[in-house]
């Protein structure tokens, strides 16, 4: 009978074992490490953010190439302060509100 050794999970006071950190984007656009995972995902190139279960983002990830531009945010306020806009697919009401706040684009004369 073969026995496998179990890892020693005992720890001293104040010592953390296996602490996982998450890389989030701050309001100033600089990444930082957090013990708490982000609640929103975003695309660095397109400067948009949305829910982690967004069907458009999941489809883009499945096609490949999108993962390298993926960023994460703690909350919506941080994403918007970093210059990102809401996703029109998974956050349609927030997108409409954001769009209404944008300056009107000049249309060329006909």
N, C-alpha and C positions, 0 to 999 in steps of 0.2 A: 504494500500500500504506500503510495507516494503522498507526502504531505507538502503543501505549499506554505511558504511563510507569509504571514499576514503583516501588512505594514503597521508600524507602531503609530497609532493615532493619538497617543497621549501627548499632551503638550504642557509647557510651562505657562504660568500666568502671563498674559499679554502677548504670547507668541501665536501667530496665525499660521495655520496649515492650509496650503492649497488655496490661497486667496485669489479669486479671479477678478481681473479688472477689464473694463470696457473702454474703448477709445471713442469719446464723444467730441462733437464740435461745439466750441464755445461761442458766445454771442459776438466775439471779435473775430471769428473765423479760424481760431487756433485750436487744434485738437488738444484734448487733455484726457487723462486716465480717470475713470470713475469706478467705484465699487458697485454702482447701480447701473444696470443696462439702460440704454436709451429707449424712449417710448415711441420715437418717430425715426423713420429712415429718410434719406435724401440722396440726391444726385448732385455731385460736386460740379459737373459740367453744365447741367441744365438749371442749376440753382433752384431746385424745387424740393419740397419735403412732403411726406405723406405717412399714412398708417403702415405699420410693418406687414400687414396682410393685404395691402393694395394689389388688386389683380393686375394692374398695369406694371407695377414694379416687379411682381413675381414673374410675369411673362417676360419682361426684359432680362431678368436674372436667368431665366431658363434658356434664353437665346444666347447668353454669354456676353462677355465684354462689359457688362454694366457693373459687375462686382467691384472692379478697380476704382470706380467713381463713387461708390457707396459711402455715405457718411451717416452718422447717427446723432440725434439730438435728445436732450433730456425733456424738452417741452416745446410747445409752439412758439412761445415768446422768444426763446433762445434762437430757434430756427429763423424767425423773421428778423431778429436783430442782426443775425449773421448775413442777411440779405437774400434769404431763400423765400420762395413763394409757395402757397399751398397747392397740392395736386388737384387738378380738375376732376380726376376720376374718383378718388376715394374721399376727398374733402370738398365736394362741389359747392356747398354753401359758403364755406370759408374762402374758396377760390373766387366765387362771385363777389364777395365783399372786398377781397383784395383787388380784384380787377376794377371795381367801381372806384377805388381810391387812386388808381393810376391816372396820370395826366393823359388827356386825349391826344392821339397821334394826329399830326397834320396830314390831310389827304392832298395829294397833288392835284393841281388844277386840270380840268379837262379841256 
